[in-house]
């Protein structure tokens, strides 16, 4: 089984993984740019975004999910820097819907890897146990999405109170953002089989089982190269 370091340092496979890695490079450069043109708050926001782009690669998530998380995290950070949340009506709600859902799905992967929750595959994927595992995963996704949204709103309040009063906060805004994040997390929970399927670990496991299966077939057949090439067993002369 691959370690986190091995998964993170692997070579990209396919166009989407190269693009996702390019997003990570942009995120790292964004921290540097923020350090030269903006203040501490902007640097901290972009550093969080950089972390958000790194975690999917550490977990070996499928390339499309990795790319979506990276773009959403980096886009949300720069949107904060350019104050798009207050300039564009409804933009804040859209970001909460997308980013909360994706981050919630990433957390469920972490929870499964850590053994905190069971996946449908671990319970056989059938019957009451499999159904309960799927429902539990959806509920866990929603719970984390709401928790992440709450922390987000607390951060906005702290920023408004302690750093810059220009940061917009309000009751309607907070409730709307939490509702959007919860809905996005619900949809992410329902889409978990797609979001967490096809990851690096899964590809490695399939490749390993394919190789093992081919070897077992050859061994059980008891034939060598002649059997593959000519359809008859090899004759041994004494």
Residue pairs with C-beta under 8 A, 6 or more apart in sequence:
1 201
2 10
2 60
2 200
2 201
2 204
4 58
4 59
7 57
7 58
7 59
7 60
7 200
7 201
8 54
8 57
8 58
10 60
10 200
12 18
12 20
12 21
13 63
13 200
13 203
14 63
16 63
16 64
16 66
16 67
17 63
17 66
19 67
20 53
20 56
20 57
20 63
20 66
20 67
20 70
21 57
23 53
23 67
23 70
23 71
23 74
24 50
24 53
24 54
24 57
24 70
26 74
27 46
27 49
27 50
27 53
27 70
27 73
27 74
28 50
30 46
30 49
30 50
30 74
30 77
30 78
31 43
31 46
31 47
31 50
34 42
34 43
34 45
34 46
34 81
35 43
38 81
41 159
41 163
41 164
42 80
42 81
45 77
45 80
45 81
46 77
46 78
46 81
48 73
48 77
49 73
49 74
49 76
49 77
49 78
52 69
52 70
52 72
52 73
52 74
52 103
53 69
53 70
53 73
53 74
55 69
55 106
56 65
56 66
56 69
56 70
56 106
57 66
59 106
59 109
59 110
59 113
59 199
60 199
60 200
60 201
61 69
61 106
61 109
61 195
61 196
61 199
61 200
62 195
62 196
62 197
62 198
62 199
65 102
65 105
65 195
65 196
68 102
69 102
69 103
69 106
72 95
72 98
72 99
72 102
73 99
75 95
76 95
76 99
79 85
79 91
79 95
83 166
84 91
85 91
85 92
85 95
85 168
86 166
86 168
92 173
92 177
93 176
93 177
93 180
94 180
96 149
96 152
96 177
96 178
96 180
96 181
96 184
97 180
97 181
97 183
97 184
98 184
99 181
99 184
100 145
100 148
100 149
100 152
100 180
100 181
100 182
100 184
100 185
101 141
101 145
101 181
101 184
101 185
101 186
101 187
101 188
102 184
102 188
103 144
103 145
103 148
104 141
104 142
104 144
104 145
104 148
104 184
104 185
104 188
104 189
105 141
105 188
105 189
105 191
105 192
105 195
105 196
107 140
107 141
107 144
107 148
108 117
108 137
108 140
108 141
108 144
108 189
108 192
108 196
109 196
111 117
111 140
112 118
112 119
112 196
117 133
117 136
117 137
117 140
118 133
118 136
119 133
119 137
120 130
120 133
120 134
120 137
122 133
123 129
123 130
123 132
123 133
124 130
125 133
137 189
137 192
138 186
138 189
138 190
138 192
139 189
140 189
141 185
141 186
141 188
141 189
141 192
142 182
142 185
142 186
142 189
144 185
145 181
145 182
145 184
145 185
145 186
145 188
146 178
146 181
146 182
146 185
148 181
149 177
149 178
149 180
149 181
149 182
150 178
152 177
152 181
153 169
153 174
153 177
153 178
156 167
156 168
156 169
157 169
159 167
160 167
160 168
160 169
188 195
221 227
222 233
223 233
223 234
224 234
225 234
226 232
226 233
226 234
227 233
227 234
